[in-house]
Structures are given as structure tokens and as C-alpha cells.
Amino acid sequence: MTIDGPSPDFIRAVQPIVLVGGKSRRFGRDKLLEPWGGDAGPLVGRPIETLRAVFGRRVKVVGDCDPRVLRLADGVIADVYPGVGPIGGVVSALVAHDGPVFVLAGDMPTCTPETVERVLTAAERSPGAAAVVADSEGLHPCVALYRPGIRGVLLEGIGCGRHALMAALGSVSCVAVACDAASLRNVNTAADARDAAGTSGS
């Protein structure tokens, strides 16, 4: 943690989660299990380790996924809204945890602990914000802290068929946090994986 980073008490109050429920349709196979980095560990291991570097070994995964992914984490939160995308995972985590949750997508292997801390620091300084979201030429709602107050808006979106987290962010108090674009790359295709690996130096 940096000197000006989030306080230990604030970090302890937040439940870190990794969203792992995607179907990898554009990738063609389960991208979360793709070899990544010098140790050739699975791609999803990077987001898990990034959160562990900040929160310790209490990172949980949310979503229907290969059992090998589940074994990499420190716990599992059942996705009570499967099939609706990240919004379902966020709501499931907010239901399971009595407090804020920090969300990181399982297909973001270049996200760094420094990026996570930037978002957490902004969240601690903005206690009235329902969501505090990483930003680089646009919001990245899967690198974000969500507070329980947003749960009703997200549930309404699910009920009405509006499954995009971005739509919900437009109707709540949201703080955008400028972050390094290289730390906010999703891997959706094999080409994305090659580009992201080059950016991260893996």
C-alpha cells in the first residue's frame, strides 16, 4: 500500500471479487485458463493475485466457470443471477457481503495493485458515492468499488432487462478515477491476449 493509499480499516471492510462467468465466445475456448506470463499460470490467476496483493488471501470468485478456476480463489460466491453478465455477479456479491465490494473482471490480467489502490483511495475519500470506477477514455465498470446502496438500481436493471452496468452508473452517484490504460485491458480474443501480453511484458 502506498503512503497516500487506502487505510487498512477501509481495505478490511471491502470484499474483493473476480467475475468469472463469461462464456469466452469470441476467444473460442475458455480464456480464463489460457497460459499467461512467465510461469504459464492461467490468465485468471493474474486478477486473483492482483487483488490478493491488496486484500490478502480472501479473494472470491463469482460466476459459473470451470472447477479449475474455482480452485484458484479463496472462496466462491454463488451467482444468483446467471446469464445476465457482470451485473448479476455484482448484485450477487452485494447480497452475500454486508458492505462494499471491489470488482475485477477475470479477463483483465494486466490490472495492477496500484490501479486497485487508486480506486480504493478514491472510494475512501468519497463515502457518498455508490460506485467508484476506473476510467481511461471511458469508464471500466469491471474495475470498480460498489457500495450496497447501488443494489436496488442494479436489481431494477436486471428486472427490466437492462443488463449493462454502464446504464446503472448513469443513475447513481459515481466517481471516475483516472487510471493507466494499460492496466485496464480486457482479453476477449486471441489477438487481445497477444497485445495485452506485450503491454504487460509477459
Secondary structure as the mmCIF struct_conf table of DSSP 4:
data_model
#
loop_
_struct_conf.conf_type_id
_struct_conf.id
_struct_conf.beg_label_comp_id
_struct_conf.beg_label_asym_id
_struct_conf.beg_label_seq_id
_struct_conf.end_label_comp_id
_struct_conf.end_label_asym_id
_struct_conf.end_label_seq_id
TURN_TY1_P TURN_TY1_P1 ILE A 3 ASP A 4
BEND BEND1 GLY A 5 GLY A 5
HELX_RH_AL_P HELX_RH_AL_P1 PRO A 8 ALA A 13
HELX_LH_PP_P HELX_LH_PP_P1 VAL A 14 VAL A 14
STRN STRN1 GLN A 15 LEU A 19
TURN_TY1_P TURN_TY1_P2 ARG A 25 PHE A 27
BEND BEND2 GLY A 28 ARG A 29
HELX_RH_3T_P HELX_RH_3T_P1 LYS A 31 LEU A 33
BEND BEND3 GLU A 34 GLU A 34
STRN STRN2 PRO A 35 TRP A 36
TURN_TY1_P TURN_TY1_P3 GLY A 37 ALA A 40
STRN STRN3 GLY A 41 PRO A 42
TURN_TY1_P TURN_TY1_P4 LEU A 43 VAL A 44
HELX_RH_AL_P HELX_RH_AL_P2 GLY A 45 PHE A 55
BEND BEND4 ARG A 57 ARG A 57
STRN STRN4 LYS A 60 VAL A 62
BEND BEND5 GLY A 63 ASP A 64
HELX_RH_AL_P HELX_RH_AL_P3 PRO A 67 LEU A 70
TURN_TY1_P TURN_TY1_P5 ARG A 71 LEU A 72
BEND BEND6 ALA A 73 ASP A 74
STRN STRN5 GLY A 75 ILE A 77
BEND BEND7 VAL A 80 TYR A 81
TURN_TY1_P TURN_TY1_P6 PRO A 82 GLY A 83
BEND BEND8 VAL A 84 VAL A 84
HELX_RH_AL_P HELX_RH_AL_P4 PRO A 86 ALA A 96
BEND BEND9 HIS A 97 GLY A 99
STRN STRN6 VAL A 101 ALA A 105
TURN_TY1_P TURN_TY1_P7 GLY A 106 ASP A 107
TURN_TY1_P TURN_TY1_P8 PRO A 109 THR A 110
HELX_RH_AL_P HELX_RH_AL_P5 PRO A 113 ARG A 125
TURN_TY1_P TURN_TY1_P9 PRO A 127 GLY A 128
BEND BEND10 ALA A 130 ALA A 130
STRN STRN7 ALA A 131 ASP A 135
BEND BEND11 SER A 136 GLY A 138
STRN STRN8 LEU A 139 TYR A 146
HELX_RH_3T_P HELX_RH_3T_P2 PRO A 148 ILE A 150
HELX_RH_AL_P HELX_RH_AL_P6 ARG A 151 GLY A 159
TURN_TY1_P TURN_TY1_P10 CYS A 160 GLY A 161
HELX_RH_AL_P HELX_RH_AL_P7 LEU A 165 LEU A 169
TURN_TY1_P TURN_TY1_P11 GLY A 170 SER A 171
BEND BEND12 VAL A 172 VAL A 172
STRN STRN9 CYS A 174 ALA A 178
HELX_RH_3T_P HELX_RH_3T_P3 ALA A 181 LEU A 184
BEND BEND13 THR A 189 THR A 189
HELX_RH_AL_P HELX_RH_AL_P8 ALA A 190 SER A 200
TURN_TY1_P TURN_TY1_P12 GLY A 201 GLY A 201
#
